[in-house]
Amino acid sequence: MKEDNNQILKILNIWGKKKGIFLGCCLFISIYYLFFKPILKDDYSDLFSKNQINIFIPSFVIIIIFIIWLFTSHRIALFRSGDLRIGLFFNLDDENHEDNLKNILRNIIDEIRESHKNLKITFYPINFRKSKTGIQKYIENNQHIIDSAIYAKINSGNIKSDNGNTESHLVIDEITFIGKFNVNEKLKIFRTSIKLSDELKIRNLNKNWSYVESNSLNDKRKIEFNLKDIILFYSGIYLVYERKLEQALNILKTLHSEKDSQAKVSKERKEISGNKNFISASRLNDILLNLFVSSSINSYENLDKAKAYILLKECEKMFPIHPLSFDHFICLARFSYDLNDLKSAKKYTQKAKVLNMHNTSIFLNEGFFGVLENNEEEICFNYSELSKVYKHKNSGQNFTEIIGWLNDEKKKHDINYLFDFIIGTLNYFYSDKNSGKQTLIKIYNNHKFHEDYPKVYQLCKTVLKEGDTKSTYYPKNKLEKKSKKRIKAKKTHLN
């Protein structure tokens, strides 16, 4: 009975391959010449007679079965569905293991479909395409139904166990990812670049892809976990390349593991102990932090401030503290203020300050808080620092946008002198020098400003008199002297 079942399975497996097309054509030709051609030669009035129906019904059933097979084996696909459509192409050298592999893959696909509705994972028949070139051409010719592919080469055979018994062994030797772009190109979308081929190598570190029949239960679970993990990771990174950041975030955050993110690092030996998945988990965490921040900024720019804030709060819950959390905390400070929560804005600025106390954003934030609280000490300290243009001009800040935002905030508060000072100073140093200078001269000549804010007034005087602070390491006069010496030396050498 078992042998009969195996034969049936082998016959069914044929239908998923090229042989299926040949058999299908033979079937159609046979049906046509044996049944339909004799019917069409007869009188049409006799078409639905009892004898003809006995022939027609089974023929019709076979045709329906064949059409269903065409769609289920992905020979024909008419509709596009999902944000990302990935095909699984597996090359197996021994058909005896085909059913085990199919069961594993079907479980994975069912799990992914249930948890990620925007992903369309299609398992193509085993050995549907046997080369990467063939798969690439298939993608190019069928872009209406498939975006990318995961190709795996699987070798199988028998090995001798320690007790001398022979065991069936299956190993995934190669996993390749094929898409509509070069996986080796770098994508500069975050502060750190992403390169798909490198990211996949890191994610695949320490993964065991062997399947031994005698350990089938544990090995099946292991391969299911590894394949699901690599498919979802690949999908997330691919969506980053497609600039679908929120969809990528929704996938990749399901792979986050707090346990794998923790490890003991030996300072003496400079090595990680006790967690083989730490490197891949750490890299995923870096990507997730960037995705959370980028997705929240996109929501903020689309005027959905509440959603932007919620995304960052979710990030904070996942990463209470992380070496790369600076941008996350700075954005939370900004969004908290926009939601009228000054206390939280100050709290998150302090959290960011712990990670990078000399960042330009820290001085801008704390200087602004000083304005709101009429704190001259805070304003003078932070804007004295911001006068060091050589430090902050290449910080990546959009000072024109910041000045515009400050002008809007000025309308909400009755502290015009302080707002005029910080707006004029930033304009003078980083945006429109003439406009900034006019603003500073105007408030400098106002006696009330002198009386109400003497310390800020003195700083305003210093800015107008001396301009930006020069580097303590390379004072301007020393640079000029050095330059003159070089010119003189050149002339002497030419003479």
Phi, psi and omega per residue, in radians:
M1 nan -0.721 3.131
K2 -1.105 -0.699 3.123
E3 -1.135 -0.658 3.114
D4 -1.103 -0.742 3.115
N5 -1.087 -0.693 3.112
N6 -1.108 -0.674 3.118
Q7 -1.145 -0.717 3.117
I8 -1.087 -0.765 3.127
L9 -1.086 -0.684 3.124
K10 -1.114 -0.710 3.124
I11 -1.123 -0.767 3.136
L12 -1.102 -0.647 -3.136
N13 -1.143 -0.503 3.123
I14 -1.052 -0.594 -3.054
W15 -1.189 -0.301 3.125
G16 -1.536 0.040 -3.037
K17 -2.123 -3.025 -3.111
K18 -1.106 -0.539 3.106
K19 -1.039 -0.540 -3.132
G20 -1.075 -0.664 3.120
I21 -1.109 -0.779 3.140
F22 -1.081 -0.824 3.138
L23 -1.116 -0.646 3.119
G24 -1.106 -0.741 3.116
C25 -1.105 -0.740 3.101
C26 -1.068 -0.694 -3.134
L27 -1.110 -0.799 3.138
F28 -1.090 -0.772 -3.140
I29 -1.095 -0.738 3.137
S30 -1.095 -0.797 -3.135
I31 -1.073 -0.747 -3.097
Y32 -1.100 -0.891 -3.048
Y33 -1.305 -0.540 -3.103
L34 -1.443 -0.588 -3.001
F35 -2.074 -0.970 -2.984
F36 -1.276 -0.681 -3.110
K37 -1.104 -0.794 3.074
P38 -1.068 -0.631 -3.132
I39 -1.154 -0.779 -3.083
L40 -1.185 -0.415 3.102
K41 -1.299 -0.484 -3.106
D42 -1.353 3.095 3.089
D43 -1.223 2.309 -3.111
Y44 -1.122 -0.391 3.119
S45 -1.151 -0.378 -3.110
D46 -1.753 0.181 -3.028
L47 -1.100 -0.635 -3.071
F48 -1.852 0.527 3.048
S49 -1.245 2.905 -3.065
K50 -1.034 -0.741 -3.118
N51 -1.158 -0.723 -3.113
Q52 -1.209 -0.654 3.138
I53 -1.121 -0.624 3.108
N54 -1.067 -0.507 3.091
I55 -1.511 -0.685 -2.998
F56 -1.211 -0.739 -3.057
I57 -1.062 -0.914 3.124
P58 -1.092 -0.590 3.099
S59 -1.122 -0.732 3.139
F60 -1.124 -0.718 3.120
V61 -1.082 -0.753 3.136
I62 -1.106 -0.703 3.124
I63 -1.102 -0.759 3.123
I64 -1.063 -0.769 3.115
I65 -1.049 -0.731 -3.123
F66 -1.153 -0.702 3.119
I67 -1.126 -0.733 3.086
I68 -1.043 -0.743 3.116
W69 -1.070 -0.683 3.140
L70 -0.989 -0.695 -3.114
F71 -1.419 -0.750 -3.092
T72 -1.219 -0.472 3.087
S73 -1.603 0.116 3.041
H74 1.125 0.476 3.006
R75 -1.274 -0.546 3.121
I76 -2.284 2.362 3.050
A77 -2.521 2.147 -3.049
L78 -1.789 -0.399 -2.974
F79 -2.096 2.525 3.056
R80 -1.741 2.385 3.093
S81 -2.543 2.599 3.103
G82 1.564 2.664 3.076
D83 -1.223 -0.533 3.139
L84 -2.461 2.267 -3.115
R85 -2.045 2.022 -3.073
I86 -2.038 2.322 3.067
G87 -1.763 2.404 3.067
L88 -1.759 2.045 -3.133
F89 -2.040 2.057 -3.094
F90 -2.086 2.286 3.123
N91 -1.866 1.948 -3.063
L92 -2.025 2.301 -3.053
D93 -1.478 -0.267 -3.100
D94 -2.299 1.973 -3.078
E95 -1.177 -0.246 3.124
N96 -1.131 -0.389 -3.128
H97 -1.696 0.077 -3.018
E98 -1.077 -0.739 -3.084
D99 -1.174 -0.696 3.082
N100 -1.053 -0.762 -3.126
L101 -1.141 -0.722 3.135
K102 -1.084 -0.724 -3.140
N103 -1.086 -0.737 3.120
I104 -1.085 -0.838 -3.084
L105 -1.166 -0.666 3.125
R106 -1.118 -0.666 3.092
N107 -1.083 -0.759 -3.136
I108 -1.113 -0.826 -3.108
I109 -1.069 -0.736 3.129
D110 -1.075 -0.740 3.136
E111 -1.133 -0.753 -3.128
I112 -1.166 -0.743 3.133
R113 -1.069 -0.635 -3.104
E114 -1.253 -0.651 -3.050
S115 -1.683 -0.347 -3.100
H116 -2.321 1.544 -3.069
K117 -1.164 -0.412 -3.089
N118 -1.438 -0.097 3.113
L119 -1.747 2.355 3.069
K120 -1.991 1.777 -3.132
I121 -1.774 2.136 -3.104
T122 -2.056 2.169 3.105
F123 -1.643 1.907 -3.135
Y124 -1.417 2.735 -3.139
P125 -0.950 2.527 3.105
I126 -0.968 2.340 -3.126
N127 1.073 0.477 3.095
F128 -1.060 -0.770 2.971
R129 -2.308 2.290 -3.013
K130 -1.727 -0.008 -3.133
S131 -2.405 2.709 3.123
K132 -1.153 -0.604 3.109
T133 -1.098 -0.726 3.120
G134 -1.117 -0.672 3.120
I135 -1.191 -0.711 3.120
Q136 -1.048 -0.767 3.117
K137 -1.138 -0.671 3.131
Y138 -1.082 -0.722 3.122
I139 -1.130 -0.782 -3.126
E140 -1.076 -0.619 -3.095
N141 -1.510 -0.185 -3.073
N142 -2.322 0.772 -3.095
Q143 -1.179 -0.245 3.093
H144 -1.333 -0.239 -3.112
I145 -2.181 -0.234 -3.071
I146 -2.572 2.390 3.130
D147 -1.723 -0.720 -3.054
S148 -2.686 3.048 -3.060
A149 -2.474 2.629 2.957
I150 -1.998 2.090 -3.091
Y151 -1.958 2.246 3.126
A152 -2.209 2.337 3.070
K153 -1.806 2.172 -3.036
I154 -2.116 2.229 3.075
N155 -1.912 2.557 -3.112
S156 -2.431 2.857 3.137
G157 2.956 -2.987 -3.125
N158 -1.897 2.481 3.074
I159 -2.285 2.701 3.094
K160 -1.584 2.263 3.113
S161 -1.423 3.080 -3.115
D162 -1.107 -0.508 -3.135
N163 -1.531 0.111 3.075
G164 1.604 -0.117 3.131
N165 -1.368 2.638 3.087
T166 -1.596 2.286 -3.102
E167 -2.178 2.541 3.081
S168 -1.341 2.333 -3.031
H169 -2.315 2.367 -3.126
L170 -2.316 2.304 -3.087
V171 -2.335 2.309 2.995
I172 -1.467 1.815 -3.047
D173 -1.447 -0.491 -3.033
E174 -2.575 2.355 3.003
I175 -2.209 2.151 -3.103
T176 -2.146 2.542 -3.122
F177 -2.037 2.191 -3.039
I178 -2.156 2.213 -3.135
G179 -2.459 -2.902 -3.100
K180 -1.540 0.163 3.104
F181 -2.467 2.942 -3.136
N182 -1.368 2.058 -3.086
V183 -1.195 -0.207 -3.127
N184 -1.629 -0.061 -3.135
E185 -1.412 2.593 -3.132
K186 -1.546 2.512 3.114
L187 -2.043 1.966 -3.129
K188 -1.649 1.381 -3.113
I189 -1.906 -0.453 3.104
F190 -1.976 -3.051 3.031
R191 -1.128 -0.522 3.039
T192 -1.908 2.427 -3.104
S193 -1.285 2.714 3.061
I194 -2.041 2.329 3.072
K195 -2.268 1.978 -2.966
L196 -0.974 -0.784 -3.101
S197 -1.087 -0.695 3.123
D198 -1.221 -0.711 -3.128
E199 -1.084 -0.685 -3.132
L200 -1.224 -0.611 3.082
K201 -1.110 -0.753 3.125
I202 -1.114 -0.762 -3.106
R203 -1.150 -0.479 -3.072
N204 -1.564 0.027 -3.136
L205 -1.054 2.345 3.033
N206 1.143 0.265 3.063
K207 -1.467 2.324 3.130
N208 -1.768 2.143 -3.029
W209 -1.939 0.374 -3.108
S210 -1.641 2.605 3.135
Y211 -2.299 2.037 3.126
V212 -1.932 2.300 -3.036
E213 -1.006 -0.722 -3.094
S214 -1.200 -0.322 3.111
N215 -2.041 0.638 -2.945
S216 -1.046 -0.667 -3.093
L217 -1.128 -0.929 -3.126
N218 -1.153 -0.721 -3.117
D219 -1.205 -0.584 3.085
K220 -1.112 -0.794 3.111
R221 -1.085 -0.715 -3.124
K222 -1.089 -0.837 -3.113
I223 -1.193 -0.654 3.076
E224 -1.039 -0.812 3.139
F225 -1.098 -0.817 -3.106
N226 -1.101 -0.777 -3.129
L227 -1.164 -0.760 3.121
K228 -1.074 -0.753 -3.135
D229 -1.080 -0.827 -3.064
I230 -1.258 -0.577 3.093
I231 -1.151 -0.809 -3.123
L232 -1.195 -0.684 3.119
F233 -1.118 -0.803 3.104
Y234 -1.035 -0.748 -3.138
S235 -1.070 -0.772 -3.140
G236 -1.094 -0.806 -3.139
I237 -1.157 -0.680 3.105
Y238 -1.041 -0.718 3.134
L239 -1.174 -0.516 3.036
V240 -1.103 -0.773 3.079
Y241 -1.057 -0.561 3.140
E242 -1.433 0.012 -3.121
R243 1.141 0.415 3.055
K244 -1.730 1.312 -2.939
L245 -1.212 -0.715 -3.113
E246 -1.185 -0.692 3.081
Q247 -1.119 -0.699 3.096
A248 -1.090 -0.738 3.132
L249 -1.071 -0.766 -3.117
N250 -1.070 -0.530 3.121
I251 -1.425 -0.895 -3.000
L252 -1.194 -0.516 -3.116
K253 -1.220 -0.326 3.069
T254 -1.268 -0.265 -3.137
L255 -1.623 -0.107 -3.112
H256 -1.131 2.337 3.122
S257 -2.238 2.009 3.115
E258 -1.150 -0.621 -3.141
K259 -1.130 -0.829 -3.133
D260 -1.188 -0.371 -3.111
S261 -1.376 -0.130 -3.116
Q262 -1.873 2.407 3.126
A263 -2.825 2.737 3.068
K264 -1.600 2.198 -3.134
V265 -1.921 2.113 3.119
S266 -1.428 2.033 -3.129
K267 -1.235 -0.573 -3.124
E268 -1.238 -0.864 -3.118
R269 -1.526 -0.227 -3.109
K270 0.967 0.861 3.113
E271 -2.473 2.763 -3.116
I272 -1.677 2.356 3.139
S273 -2.203 2.591 3.004
G274 1.490 -0.008 -3.141
N275 -2.674 1.792 -3.081
K276 -1.274 -0.311 -3.096
N277 -1.709 0.132 -3.027
F278 -1.105 -0.741 -3.079
I279 -1.108 -0.839 -3.132
S280 -1.167 -0.644 3.120
A281 -1.171 -0.690 3.140
S282 -1.132 -0.731 3.128
R283 -1.137 -0.702 3.087
L284 -1.067 -0.710 3.137
N285 -1.083 -0.689 3.092
D286 -1.054 -0.793 -3.131
I287 -1.131 -0.729 -3.129
L288 -1.091 -0.752 3.112
L289 -1.036 -0.777 3.095
N290 -1.083 -0.718 -3.126
L291 -1.173 -0.722 3.105
F292 -1.035 -0.838 -3.110
V293 -1.151 -0.820 -3.114
S294 -1.109 -0.737 3.139
S295 -1.148 -0.682 3.141
S296 -1.200 -0.668 3.100
I297 -1.117 -0.713 3.082
N298 -1.040 -0.749 3.120
S299 -1.135 -0.704 3.130
Y300 -1.097 -0.764 -3.140
E301 -1.182 -0.425 3.069
N302 -1.566 0.288 3.059
L303 1.150 0.403 3.057
D304 -1.854 1.305 -3.039
K305 -1.167 -0.633 -3.125
A306 -1.098 -0.768 3.135
K307 -1.140 -0.710 3.117
A308 -1.034 -0.745 -3.131
Y309 -1.175 -0.745 -3.127
I310 -1.078 -0.720 3.121
L311 -1.052 -0.747 -3.114
L312 -1.272 -0.551 3.064
K313 -1.190 -0.620 3.054
E314 -1.131 -0.691 3.099
C315 -1.106 -0.724 3.134
E316 -1.100 -0.656 3.115
K317 -1.151 -0.667 -3.141
M318 -1.322 -0.660 -3.121
F319 -2.237 1.428 -3.138
P320 -0.983 -0.662 3.060
I321 -2.628 2.348 -3.106
H322 -2.659 2.507 -3.129
P323 -0.972 -0.424 -3.116
L324 -1.816 0.354 -3.076
S325 -1.463 0.058 -3.057
F326 -0.997 -0.956 -3.119
D327 -1.043 -0.653 3.120
H328 -1.041 -0.838 -3.103
F329 -1.229 -0.651 3.121
I330 -1.118 -0.738 3.103
C331 -1.143 -0.690 3.097
L332 -1.091 -0.641 3.094
A333 -1.083 -0.793 -3.125
R334 -1.139 -0.810 -3.089
F335 -1.200 -0.603 3.100
S336 -1.102 -0.744 3.125
Y337 -1.114 -0.740 3.136
D338 -1.103 -0.427 3.093
L339 -1.673 0.367 3.064
N340 1.090 0.632 3.105
D341 -2.114 1.371 -3.089
L342 -1.114 -0.640 -3.124
K343 -1.043 -0.792 3.118
S344 -1.198 -0.616 3.120
A345 -1.056 -0.732 3.119
K346 -1.217 -0.670 3.140
K347 -1.078 -0.801 -3.100
Y348 -1.262 -0.510 3.035
T349 -1.118 -0.703 3.106
Q350 -1.145 -0.674 3.091
K351 -1.096 -0.722 3.110
A352 -1.165 -0.635 -3.116
K353 -1.100 -0.603 3.098
V354 -1.060 -0.594 -3.094
L355 -1.471 -0.551 -3.117
N356 -2.748 1.499 -2.998
M357 -1.265 -0.296 -3.090
H358 -1.777 0.185 -3.130
N359 -1.250 2.525 -3.107
T360 -1.001 -0.665 -3.112
S361 -1.061 -0.583 3.129
I362 -1.108 -0.822 -3.126
F363 -1.176 -0.652 3.094
L364 -1.125 -0.803 -3.125
N365 -1.131 -0.868 -3.074
E366 -1.213 -0.549 3.037
G367 -1.135 -0.689 3.116
F368 -1.175 -0.728 3.095
F369 -1.090 -0.617 3.086
G370 -1.074 -0.675 3.092
V371 -1.103 -0.833 -3.108
L372 -1.080 -0.545 -3.060
E373 -1.809 0.197 -3.128
N374 0.920 0.705 -3.081
N375 -1.778 1.724 -3.090
E376 -1.113 -0.648 -3.124
E377 -1.029 -0.810 -3.138
E378 -1.111 -0.758 -3.124
I379 -1.107 -0.833 -3.098
C380 -1.118 -0.739 -3.131
F381 -1.095 -0.863 -3.038
N382 -1.274 -0.632 -3.130
Y383 -1.443 -0.333 2.935
S384 -1.168 -0.693 3.088
E385 -1.169 -0.722 -3.121
L386 -1.227 -0.230 3.069
S387 -1.313 -0.178 3.093
K388 -1.458 1.333 -3.028
V389 -1.035 -0.611 -3.124
Y390 -1.053 -0.415 3.122
K391 -1.494 -0.625 -2.894
H392 -1.925 -0.140 -3.060
K393 -1.186 -0.440 3.138
N394 -1.872 0.502 -3.080
S395 -1.371 -0.192 -3.108
G396 1.544 0.045 3.123
Q397 -1.317 2.486 3.023
N398 -1.644 1.551 -3.019
F399 -1.165 -0.553 3.104
T400 -1.097 -0.726 3.103
E401 -1.170 -0.692 3.126
I402 -1.105 -0.744 3.128
I403 -1.107 -0.714 3.085
G404 -1.063 -0.744 3.116
W405 -1.123 -0.722 3.115
L406 -1.110 -0.649 3.075
N407 -1.079 -0.671 3.082
D408 -1.168 -0.696 3.132
E409 -1.178 -0.569 -3.133
K410 -1.023 -0.600 -3.117
K411 -1.183 -0.354 -3.088
K412 -1.574 -0.180 -3.006
H413 -2.272 2.615 -3.124
D414 -1.733 0.940 3.109
I415 -2.385 1.017 -2.987
N416 -1.077 -0.653 -3.083
Y417 -1.051 -0.791 -3.115
L418 -1.199 -0.706 3.084
F419 -1.115 -0.733 3.124
D420 -1.069 -0.664 -3.133
F421 -1.126 -0.871 -3.070
I422 -1.234 -0.607 3.110
I423 -1.185 -0.789 3.134
G424 -1.104 -0.715 -3.126
T425 -1.127 -0.819 3.138
L426 -1.116 -0.681 3.085
N427 -1.107 -0.778 -3.090
Y428 -1.082 -0.688 -3.070
F429 -1.555 -0.598 -2.884
Y430 -2.218 -0.177 -3.038
S431 -2.324 -1.436 -3.084
D432 -2.070 1.672 -2.994
K433 -1.068 -0.755 -3.117
N434 -1.114 -0.797 3.124
S435 -1.091 -0.754 3.135
G436 -1.096 -0.729 -3.131
K437 -1.116 -0.738 3.125
Q438 -1.087 -0.702 3.126
T439 -1.123 -0.798 -3.117
L440 -1.155 -0.692 3.111
I441 -1.114 -0.701 -3.115
K442 -1.071 -0.829 -3.121
I443 -1.337 -0.472 3.117
Y444 -1.128 -0.611 -3.138
N445 -1.440 -0.002 -3.136
N446 -1.621 2.028 -3.077
H447 -1.130 -0.548 -3.124
K448 -1.138 -0.668 3.080
F449 -1.085 -0.711 3.125
H450 -1.086 -0.719 -3.091
E451 -1.301 -0.731 -3.043
D452 -1.363 -0.616 -3.048
Y453 -2.333 1.232 -3.054
P454 -1.073 -0.649 -3.107
K455 -1.220 -0.763 3.112
V456 -1.163 -0.614 3.097
Y457 -1.046 -0.761 3.125
Q458 -1.112 -0.684 3.102
L459 -1.141 -0.694 3.097
C460 -1.054 -0.718 3.116
K461 -1.102 -0.736 3.140
T462 -1.116 -0.737 -3.140
V463 -1.078 -0.800 -3.115
L464 -1.179 -0.581 -3.078
K465 -1.433 -0.757 -2.995
E466 -1.901 -0.295 -3.109
G467 1.314 -2.586 -3.093
D468 -1.322 2.687 3.136
T469 -1.320 2.302 -3.141
K470 -1.471 2.762 3.137
S471 -1.082 2.362 3.100
T472 -1.208 -0.369 -3.118
Y473 -1.528 -0.558 -3.110
Y474 -2.314 1.279 3.112
P475 -1.026 2.629 -3.047
K476 -1.071 -0.739 -3.098
N477 -1.146 -0.589 3.116
K478 -1.210 -0.666 3.105
L479 -1.095 -0.704 -3.141
E480 -1.139 -0.743 3.118
K481 -1.085 -0.728 -3.129
K482 -1.104 -0.715 3.136
S483 -1.118 -0.727 3.135
K484 -1.117 -0.680 3.106
K485 -1.078 -0.714 3.136
R486 -1.111 -0.754 3.141
I487 -1.095 -0.763 3.134
K488 -1.095 -0.720 3.138
A489 -1.109 -0.684 3.117
K490 -1.094 -0.780 -3.131
K491 -1.091 -0.743 3.128
T492 -1.076 -0.741 -3.110
H493 -1.141 -0.676 -3.136
L494 -1.193 -0.638 3.129
N495 -1.194 nan nan
